[in-house]
Amino acid sequence: MDAFDVVIIGAGVSGAACARELSKRRLRVGVLEREEDVCCGTTKANSAIVHAGFDAEPGTLMAALDVRGVELMPELCAELAIDLDNIGSLVVCTAEEDLPKLEGLLERGRKNGVEPLSIVRGDELRALEPNLADEVIAALWAPGASIVNPFQLNWALAENALMNGAEFFFNTEVVGISRVDGLWMISTTRGSFATRTVVNAAGVYADVLHNMVSADKLEIIPRRGQYLVLDTTAGQHVAHTIFQLPTKYGKGVLVTPTTAGNLLIGPTAEDISDKEGTDTTAAGLAEVLAKSVLSVKDIPFRETIASFSGLRAHRREHDFLIGELPDAPGFVDCAAIESPGLTASPAIGEMVAGIIDGILDPELRDDFIPTRTGIPNVEWACDEDWEALIAENAAWGHVVCRCRKVTEAQIVAAIRSPLGARSLDGIKRRTEACMGRCQAGFCTPKIMDILDRELDDLAYAEITKAGPGSELLMGRAKELGGGGLL
């Protein structure tokens, strides 16, 4: 059996960032993912914020990698054609007695090396954000904060790693890990993999893998966060990311624009036991509604088009866990990556690659390809640019998703890309089709037609929403008493 130099378990943003950094070395890198695509866990359901770095406890790994991630993110997004908007953030205070907490947050940010930061009040604050709640008396202004497209970030990191030789294996769930003759043997639902080193980037399941190989047991607590998504008609209700003063559960319910032009509100913070508990609840969504109006007034909730829930990989120490296990040489944890994990992801990849360097001492490649070309976004293109695309290929003029103005050419590009989409959600994350007001109600059949046409190894009846078990069709209507497919 051929051995990998590194096998990364998990193709979320942390695993993908590690894969890209390691693909800069002369190493054979494999990535195992139990789902059908990248970005199927925590990364697909978060606040999409590049935090300025003022919130994490000074001296923690979380604080250091947050600040380093902020430094790395602009160049990374430019190289990989990822949407990044530097809009700044405000942490609002609604009571005089809480001002010391706001000042403490300012001091914490300065200890973490975050500049510029300032506390703003009165007319200056209202000029920044007119729709703040009337009760807001002051805010911590962090102009260095940004918003990012988390789907693009994950996909682009993974695609660039693939372009540089990393190998990806989907629908591949790890069921066992053992040490045999100096190699790690990873048993999966699709066979075994041998490797010199392992990177455990398995999100809420990182403790399960860790505990397979180490006597020092780890507990990851799934922390559920529920969100509301408002249509692009509400996207300019605030111009910045609006946080509330943090509690022991995090930064509270935020209100923020997204790079896609929507308004995002959430999350809640609820520790649960179910590692698959991504359901939304009436109580959770009611909490989002009730808490959001404490910081922002007149939110047009009638424009809500979707709700969703995501799980953060929390541990009681509330810090990232990254490092080689003392009792499992060559096994590297990249675990407990909760907020600000998205921000820190480039720095996490950098750190993990440095740990692997210390174990394997690989050579750097001189042929690393640092860039990729993104898919043009017709929704934001000017008429001249759109006409130029249509002149090259008429499919750029065939609008499939009317809500988000996504064309046939964009969907084809998402399928044909180096790490191509094979499901409705895969198309959705790469193009924003199905993310509009109708929530895939009208464009699904046409997208299925394109997937069927473009993928010879995928039968029409096998097309899924999000991998095995989510097939969109149940059988032929003719066999069920009608005609055609159901």
BELLINJO-V952187 format. One record per backbone hydrogen bond with DSSP energy under -0.5 kcal/mol. NH is the residue of the N-H (numbers start at 1). CO is the residue of the C=O. Records with the same first field share a line. If there is no record, write none. Layout:
NH: CO, CO
//
This chain:
4: 194
5: 28
6: 28
7: 197
8: 30
9: 199
10: 8, 32
16: 12
17: 13
18: 14
19: 15
20: 16
21: 17
22: 18
23: 19
24: 21
25: 22
26: 363
27: 25
29: 27
30: 6
31: 167
32: 8
33: 169
39: 11
44: 41
45: 42
50: 146
51: 49
60: 57
64: 60
65: 61
66: 62
67: 63
68: 64
69: 65
70: 66
71: 67
72: 68
73: 69
74: 70
76: 72
77: 73
78: 74
79: 75
80: 76
81: 77, 78
82: 77
85: 147
87: 85
88: 145
89: 142
90: 241
91: 140
92: 90, 243
93: 138
98: 95
99: 96
101: 98
102: 98
103: 99
104: 100
105: 101
106: 102
107: 103
108: 104
109: 105
110: 106
111: 107
112: 108
113: 110
114: 109
115: 113
118: 141
120: 118, 139
122: 137
124: 121
125: 121
126: 122
127: 123
128: 124
129: 125
132: 129
133: 295
136: 133
137: 93
138: 93
139: 120
140: 91
141: 118, 139
142: 89, 140
145: 142
146: 50
147: 85
148: 48
149: 83
150: 148
153: 149
154: 150
155: 151
156: 152
157: 153
158: 154
159: 155
160: 156
161: 157
162: 158
163: 159
164: 160
165: 162
166: 161
167: 29
169: 31
171: 35
172: 33
173: 171
175: 187
176: 187
178: 185
180: 178, 183
183: 180
184: 195
185: 178, 183
186: 184, 193
187: 176, 185
188: 191
189: 173
190: 191
191: 188
193: 186
194: 2
195: 184
196: 4
197: 5
198: 330
199: 7
200: 198, 332
201: 9, 199
205: 202
206: 203
209: 205
210: 206
211: 207
212: 209
213: 209, 210
214: 210
217: 215
221: 219, 314
222: 220, 272
223: 312
224: 222, 270
225: 310
227: 308
228: 265
229: 306
230: 263
231: 303
234: 231
235: 232
237: 234
241: 88
242: 240, 255
243: 90, 241
244: 251
245: 92
247: 250
250: 247
254: 266
255: 242
256: 264
258: 262
261: 258
263: 230
264: 256
265: 228
266: 254
267: 226
268: 226
270: 224
272: 222
275: 273
277: 274
278: 276
285: 281
286: 282
287: 283
288: 284
289: 285
290: 286
291: 287
292: 288
293: 289
294: 291
295: 292
296: 292
297: 131
301: 299
303: 300
304: 301
305: 229
306: 229
308: 227
310: 225
312: 223
314: 221, 312
318: 315
321: 335
322: 320
323: 333
325: 328, 331
328: 325
331: 328
332: 198, 330
333: 323, 331
334: 200
335: 321
338: 336
341: 338
344: 340
345: 341, 342
347: 344
348: 344
349: 345
350: 346
351: 347
352: 348
353: 349
354: 350
355: 351
356: 352
357: 353
358: 354
359: 355, 356
360: 356
361: 356, 357
365: 24
370: 368
372: 79
374: 372
376: 374
378: 376
380: 377
381: 377, 378
386: 382
387: 383
388: 384
389: 385
390: 386
391: 387
392: 388
393: 389
396: 393
397: 394
398: 395
399: 397
400: 406
401: 406
402: 400
405: 401
406: 401
408: 395, 398
409: 395
411: 407
412: 408
413: 409
414: 410
415: 411
416: 412
417: 413
420: 417
421: 414
424: 464
425: 465
427: 423
428: 424
429: 425
430: 426
431: 427
432: 428
435: 432
439: 436
441: 438
444: 440
447: 443
448: 444
449: 445
450: 446
451: 447
452: 448
453: 449
454: 450
455: 451
456: 454
458: 455
459: 457
462: 459
463: 460
465: 470
466: 467
470: 467
472: 463
477: 484
478: 484
479: 476
480: 476
481: 478
482: 477
486: 475
//
